[in-house]
C-alpha cells in the first residue's frame, strides 16, 4: 500500500496566483509594494489543514481559506479587480498531483477607503475556500 500523500500549501498558493495573473491581474503575496499600480490584488494565504480522508487517519485531503484583497485608486478600479478575481476563480484550480474543487467565494466586508496611505486607496477583501484531494 502506497504511503499517503501529504498535501502542501505552496502549490495551492501558486495555483491561485497563476489563475489571477492569467486573468490579467497584478498580484502580490502578503502585501503591496511601496509604489503599486493603480489596481492590483494582494493574496493573503493561510497554511491550510491536512484533513483526514478516511478512518485510517490518512491526512491527504487539503483545505484552506485565502483572502484576496482587491485594491484600486478609486472604487471603480477596486470593483473591476474583484470582478476579475471572481472570474479567475470560477473554475477548479490546477495543482499537480491533486484534484481541486472549484474555489468557494465566501465574500467579505464591504468596500472601504484607506486614507492612512498616500495616495489613498479603496480596498475590498474577499475570502475563498480552497480544497483538494490526491489525484
Secondary structure as the mmCIF struct_conf table of DSSP 4:
data_model
#
loop_
_struct_conf.conf_type_id
_struct_conf.id
_struct_conf.beg_label_comp_id
_struct_conf.beg_label_asym_id
_struct_conf.beg_label_seq_id
_struct_conf.end_label_comp_id
_struct_conf.end_label_asym_id
_struct_conf.end_label_seq_id
HELX_LH_PP_P HELX_LH_PP_P1 UNK A 2 UNK A 7
BEND BEND1 UNK A 9 UNK A 9
HELX_RH_AL_P HELX_RH_AL_P1 UNK A 10 UNK A 22
TURN_TY1_P TURN_TY1_P1 UNK A 23 UNK A 24
STRN STRN1 UNK A 27 UNK A 29
BEND BEND2 UNK A 30 UNK A 31
TURN_TY1_P TURN_TY1_P2 UNK A 34 UNK A 35
BEND BEND3 UNK A 38 UNK A 38
STRN STRN2 UNK A 39 UNK A 45
STRN STRN3 UNK A 49 UNK A 51
HELX_LH_PP_P HELX_LH_PP_P2 UNK A 52 UNK A 52
BEND BEND4 UNK A 54 UNK A 54
TURN_TY1_P TURN_TY1_P3 UNK A 55 UNK A 56
STRN STRN4 UNK A 61 UNK A 72
BEND BEND5 UNK A 73 UNK A 74
HELX_RH_AL_P HELX_RH_AL_P2 UNK A 75 UNK A 88
TURN_TY1_P TURN_TY1_P4 UNK A 89 UNK A 89
BEND BEND6 UNK A 90 UNK A 91
STRN STRN5 UNK A 92 UNK A 92
TURN_TY1_P TURN_TY1_P5 UNK A 96 UNK A 97
STRN STRN6 UNK A 98 UNK A 100
HELX_LH_PP_P HELX_LH_PP_P3 UNK A 101 UNK A 101
STRN STRN7 UNK A 102 UNK A 102
HELX_LH_PP_P HELX_LH_PP_P4 UNK A 103 UNK A 103
STRN STRN8 UNK A 104 UNK A 107
BEND BEND7 UNK A 109 UNK A 109
HELX_LH_PP_P HELX_LH_PP_P5 UNK A 110 UNK A 111
STRN STRN9 UNK A 112 UNK A 114
TURN_TY1_P TURN_TY1_P6 UNK A 115 UNK A 116
BEND BEND8 UNK A 117 UNK A 119
STRN STRN10 UNK A 121 UNK A 134
#
